[in-house]
Amino acid sequence: MEFDLEDPLSCFKEQQAYTITELFASESDHMPAPNYLNSTHFRASFRCEAISLILQVQFSCNLDPYVAYLAINYLHRFMSRQEIPMEKPWLLKLVVISCLSLASKMKNTPLSISDIQIEGCIFESQTVRKMELLILGALEWRMRSITPFPFLHFFISSTELKDPSLKQVLKEQATKIIFNAHNDIKLLEYKPSTIAASALISASRELCPQQYTMLRASIAACENLDEDSLTKCIDLMQEMVMWTEANESTIDTSFLSTETPVSVLERSIKRRRI
């Protein structure tokens, strides 16, 4: 059964009727460990290069962007729990290939090891499988990641919006923002629900400014959201959106852009170093 990022607990529906409360209760289990944000220079550079490689494979293989998103989620969680030996630079490419392989299996996307071999390193299937097992162990086999996507419908439903077309446009724009936000290490400390809420609020500011205040108040009223964290996350996301617009790039992680995903990420990394 294909894993749906918008409905991560769907495989359990026959056994129990899960609620949004369960998503809020479980989301922290699918985040990087807190110490991940205290990255050494090596770990930070490893992470940036790994994401660039994942996006490059997405671009060259025309992968579903959700596969790349899931692979990056696995990468962040794995790196926050597993020390990366500095003397083994080839490990970077093996981790990337293994995260992509696992994500494609979860999304039931046809993708062979040969499709995602990265220039300069050719790994045997057995080697990739061993790394997959290492990643699975580090993630405690929690592969049905709870991401911001399943929270979007909940937050939209909590507002007073009546127009179905506006709801759909808001969801689509928030989804684009979430894809782009996944590359920003400053946003990794926020829970998926907070990312979803912030993305919707940012999208509403652009698409329906007259209803922005009402939408923000309705979403912020959710008892599962921390007001201070939400405010900080919104500010960071607005900064990201404004920078993206100023540089005339799309928020859609470039799978609809004329730029390559690698060039988009490289410019984003340079901005954060300024």
C-alpha positions in Angstrom: 0.0 0.0 0.0 1.4 3.4 -1.0 2.2 5.8 1.8 0.2 9.0 1.6 2.0 11.9 3.3 -1.3 13.7 3.7 -2.8 10.7 5.5 0.1 9.0 7.3 -2.0 6.7 9.6 -4.3 5.5 6.8 -3.1 1.9 7.0 -4.5 1.7 10.6 -8.0 2.9 9.7 -9.4 -0.6 9.8 -7.9 -1.3 13.2 -8.7 2.1 14.9 -10.3 5.3 14.0 -7.4 7.7 14.4 -8.0 11.4 15.0 -6.1 14.6 14.5 -5.2 14.4 18.2 -3.1 11.3 17.5 -1.2 13.2 14.8 -0.4 16.0 17.3 0.6 13.5 19.9 3.0 11.6 17.6 4.5 14.3 15.5 7.6 14.9 17.7 8.6 11.2 17.1 9.2 12.1 13.5 11.4 15.1 14.0 15.2 15.3 14.1 16.7 15.0 17.6 17.1 18.4 19.3 20.9 18.3 19.2 20.8 18.3 15.4 20.5 22.0 15.3 23.8 22.4 17.1 25.6 21.2 14.0 29.3 21.2 13.6 30.6 22.7 10.3 31.1 19.3 8.9 27.7 18.1 9.8 26.1 21.2 8.4 28.0 21.0 5.1 27.2 17.3 4.9 23.5 18.0 5.2 23.5 20.8 2.6 25.4 18.7 0.1 23.1 15.7 0.8 20.0 17.7 0.2 21.5 19.1 -3.1 22.1 15.5 -4.3 18.6 14.4 -3.4 17.1 17.4 -5.3 19.4 16.7 -8.2 18.2 13.1 -8.4 14.6 14.4 -8.2 15.3 16.7 -11.1 17.1 14.2 -13.3 14.7 11.3 -12.7 11.6 13.5 -12.7 10.7 12.1 -9.2 7.5 12.9 -7.4 8.4 15.8 -5.1 6.9 13.9 -2.2 9.5 11.2 -2.6 12.3 13.8 -2.3 10.6 15.4 0.6 10.3 12.0 2.4 13.9 11.2 1.6 15.0 14.5 3.1 12.9 13.8 6.2 14.7 10.5 6.6 18.1 12.2 6.1 17.5 14.8 8.8 16.3 12.2 11.3 19.1 9.8 10.6 21.8 12.4 10.8 20.5 13.7 14.1 20.9 10.2 15.6 23.9 8.8 13.8 27.4 10.1 13.9 28.9 10.6 10.4 32.7 9.7 10.2 34.6 12.5 8.6 37.1 10.2 7.1 34.5 8.5 4.9 33.2 11.2 2.5 31.8 8.5 0.2 29.3 7.8 3.0 27.4 10.9 2.0 26.3 9.5 -1.3 25.5 6.1 0.1 23.2 7.7 2.7 21.5 9.8 0.0 20.9 6.8 -2.3 19.6 4.8 0.7 17.2 7.5 1.8 15.9 7.9 -1.7 15.5 4.1 -2.1 13.5 3.9 1.2 11.3 6.9 0.3 10.6 5.5 -3.2 9.6 2.1 -1.7 7.2 3.9 0.8 5.6 5.9 -2.0 5.5 2.8 -4.2 7.5 4.6 -6.9 9.4 2.5 -9.4 13.1 3.4 -8.8 15.9 1.0 -9.1 19.3 1.4 -7.4 20.9 1.9 -10.9 18.5 4.9 -11.4 19.8 6.8 -8.5 23.6 5.9 -8.6 25.4 9.2 -8.1 28.4 10.1 -10.2 31.7 9.1 -8.7 30.3 6.2 -6.5 28.7 3.0 -7.7 27.3 0.9 -4.8 26.2 -2.7 -4.9 22.6 -3.5 -4.0 23.8 -5.4 -0.9 25.7 -2.3 0.3 22.6 -0.1 -0.1 20.4 -2.6 1.7 22.8 -2.6 4.7 22.7 1.2 4.9 18.9 1.0 4.6 18.8 -1.2 7.6 21.1 1.1 9.5 18.7 4.0 8.7 15.7 2.0 9.6 17.2 1.2 13.0 18.2 4.8 13.7 14.6 5.9 12.8 13.2 3.0 14.9 11.3 1.8 11.8 9.0 4.9 11.9 8.9 5.3 8.2 5.3 6.7 7.9 6.6 10.1 8.7 4.2 12.7 10.1 4.9 15.8 8.1 3.1 19.2 7.8 0.9 18.0 5.0 -1.8 16.1 7.0 -2.4 19.2 9.2 -3.3 21.5 6.3 -6.9 20.2 5.9 -7.4 20.4 9.7 -6.3 24.0 9.9 -8.2 25.1 6.8 -11.4 23.5 8.3 -10.9 25.4 11.5 -11.3 28.8 9.7 -14.5 30.5 8.6 -13.7 30.2 4.9 -16.7 29.1 2.8 -15.3 29.3 -0.7 -14.0 25.8 -1.8 -11.9 27.3 -4.5 -10.1 29.6 -2.1 -9.6 26.8 0.3 -8.0 24.7 -2.5 -5.7 27.6 -3.6 -4.6 28.3 0.0 -3.8 24.6 0.4 -1.8 24.5 -2.8 0.2 27.6 -2.0 0.9 26.4 1.6 2.1 23.1 0.1 4.6 25.0 -2.1 5.8 26.9 0.9 6.3 23.7 2.9 8.3 22.1 0.1 10.6 25.1 0.1 10.8 25.4 3.9 12.2 21.8 4.1 15.5 23.1 2.9 15.9 25.7 5.7 17.7 24.3 8.7 16.3 27.2 10.9 12.8 25.7 10.5 13.7 22.2 11.6 13.2 23.0 15.2 9.5 23.5 14.7 6.9 20.8 14.8 5.2 19.7 11.5 1.9 21.2 12.8 3.6 24.5 13.4 5.1 24.5 9.9 1.7 23.7 8.4 0.0 26.5 10.4 2.7 29.0 9.5 2.6 28.1 5.8 -1.2 28.6 5.6 -0.9 31.9 7.4 1.9 33.0 5.1 -0.2 31.9 2.1 -3.2 33.8 3.3 -1.2 37.0 3.6 -0.4 36.8 0.0 -3.6 35.4 -1.5 -6.4 36.9 0.7 -4.9 39.8 2.7 -8.3 41.1 3.7 -9.0 37.8 5.6 -5.4 37.4 6.9 -6.2 38.6 10.4 -9.3 36.3 10.7 -7.4 33.3 9.3 -4.4 33.8 11.6 -6.6 34.1 14.7 -8.6 31.0 13.8 -5.5 28.9 13.2 -3.6 30.3 16.2 -6.6 29.4 18.5 -5.7 25.7 18.1 -4.9 24.4 21.6 -2.1 22.2 20.3 -0.1 25.1 19.0 2.4 27.1 21.0 1.8 30.8 20.4 5.4 31.9 20.7 6.7 29.1 18.5 4.0 29.9 15.9 4.9 33.6 15.8 8.6 32.9 15.4 8.0 30.3 12.7 5.7 32.7 10.8 8.4 35.4 10.9 11.0 33.0 9.6 8.7 31.7 6.9 7.7 35.2 5.8 11.4 36.1 5.5 11.9 33.0 3.3 8.9 33.8 1.1 10.0 37.4 0.7 13.5 36.4 -0.3 12.1 33.8 -2.7 9.9 36.4 -4.4 12.7 38.9 -4.5 14.9 36.5 -6.4 12.2 35.6 -8.9 12.3 31.9 -8.1 9.2 29.7 -7.5 8.3 28.4 -4.1 7.6 25.0 -5.8 11.1 23.5 -5.0 11.8 24.2 -8.7 10.1 21.2 -10.2 8.0 23.8 -12.1 11.0 26.1 -12.4 13.6 26.6 -15.2 16.3 26.5 -12.5 17.7 23.2 -11.3 17.0 22.2 -7.6 20.7 22.4 -6.9 21.0 26.0 -8.0 18.0 27.0 -6.0 19.4 25.4 -2.8 22.9 26.8 -3.4 21.6 30.4 -3.6 19.5 29.7 -0.5 22.5 28.5 1.4 24.5 31.5 0.4 21.7 33.8 1.7 21.8 32.2 5.1 25.5 32.7 5.4 25.3 36.4 4.9 
